[in-house]
């Protein structure tokens, strides 16, 4: 009886470790994609400002971008990533990585559409306006493509190396 309890406890701990490992992969992907999106936002802000470019301005823009981008990537990116992982498991084709990156691009455009719809409803007009869709789409793709690349690297490239 004690052996069965011990065996179940080990299995439970292994399942928890596996879940922690998956969330670790998603957390690293969120940080990398948010950093890429934030750097794209900083570059876009530099083109519209007339102030002198300094290191502190770059860091301040990067931090400000991270403050606004990380929650959106968490809310839209992680569920999309989990859904894409489930879709990819069902596919048994030669170009699995390419299909996965294409799905991340499609979900990035869908996420940009959702964010753009929310922003257009906030401007006080009685209709849906997609005037701000292009910068939102560029920002969304600058987050979703690195997220997809991280996912492909975690799932296919880093998994094949033996543990040292």
N, C-alpha and C positions, 0 to 999 in steps of 0.2 A: 504494500500500500504506500509506503514512504517512497519507494522507487517511482511509482506512477506520479505522485505529487512532485517529486524532484524533476522528473522528465517533463511534465507540463510546465513547471516554472522555467525550465531552460528554454522550452519552445516559446513561451510567452516573452522572455527576455530577448530571444532572437528576433521575434516579430517586431518588438519595440525598437530594437537596433536597426532593423531593416527600414522601418518607418522613419526613424531619425535620419538614416542615410539618404532616403529619398527626399525628405524635407531639407537636408543639407544641400543636396544638389539643386533643388529649386531655389533655396536662399542665395546660393552663390550665383545662379543664373539671374535672379532678380537684381542683385547688386551690380553685376557686370552690365546687364542691359540698361539699368537705370543710369549708370555712369556714362554709357554711350549716349543715351537720350539726353542727359543733362549737358554733355559736351556739345551735342548738336544745338541745343537751346542756347548755350553760351555763344557759340559761333554765330547763330542767327541774331542774337542781341548785339554782338559786336558790330555787325553791319549797319545797324540803325542808330548807334550812339556816336556822339561826336567828342566824347571825353577821351582822355589819354588812357591807353591800354597799359595796365600794370598787373603784376602778379596777384595782388590783393583783389583787384576787380575780377580777375578770372576765377579765383577761388570762391569769392562771394557769389558770383553767378553760378558756379558749379554747385555750391551748397544750396542756393535758392532753387535751382533746377531739381536737385535731389529731393528737396522737401515736397515739391509738388508732383514729381514723377513717380517716386517709390510707391505711394498709396495706389495710384492708378495701375501701376504694373502689378502690384499684389492683387488688387481686386479683379482686374481683367486678365492678367497674364498667367497666374497660377491655375485658375480653373480652365483656361484655354489650353494650357500645357498638359494638364491631366486628361482633358478630352482628346487632345492630339495623340497623347501616348496610348490611349485606349483604341483610337482609330488605327494607329500604326501597328499595334499588336495584331489586329485583325487582318492586316494586309501581309501577303506573302509574295512579294515581288522583288525583282532585282534592284530597282532604284528606290529602295526604302528611304534612304537619307534625303534624296532629292524631293521625294513626295512629302517628307516631314518638313523640310524647309519651305516648300510651296504652301503647305498648310499653315505654317507660322506667318507667312506673308498674307495669306487670305484672312486669317484671324486678326492680323494687325490692321488690315483695312476695315474689317468689321468693327474692331475696337475703336478705330478712328471715327467711324460713322456714328457709333454710340456716343462717344465724347462730343462730337460735333453737334449731334442732335440735342444733347443736354445743354451745350453752350448756346445753341440757337434758341432754345426755349427760355433761356434766362435773360435775353436782351430786351424783353418787354414787347416784342412785336407779335402780331397775331398770325404767325405762320412759321414755317420751318425755312431757315436760310442756311445755305451751305457756303457762305462767303469765306468762312475761316477754315474750310475743310482741307485745303492744300497744306498749310503749315502743320495742322494737327495730324494729317496723314503722314507727312515727312517725319514728324516727331514719333508717331506711333510705329512706323516702320524702322526707325533708328533704334527702337527698343525691342521690337518683336524679332527682327532678324538676328541680333546678337543672342537673344534668348533661345532662338531655334538652333543657332550654331553651338551654343553651350550644351543644349539638350542632345544634339547629334554627337558632340564630343564625349559627353558623359555616357551615352548609351552604346556607342559603337567603337570609339577609339580608345578611351581610357579603360573600358571593361576588359579588353583583350590582353592587357598587360598583367603579368603575374604579380602578386603581392610580394614585396621584398621583406 
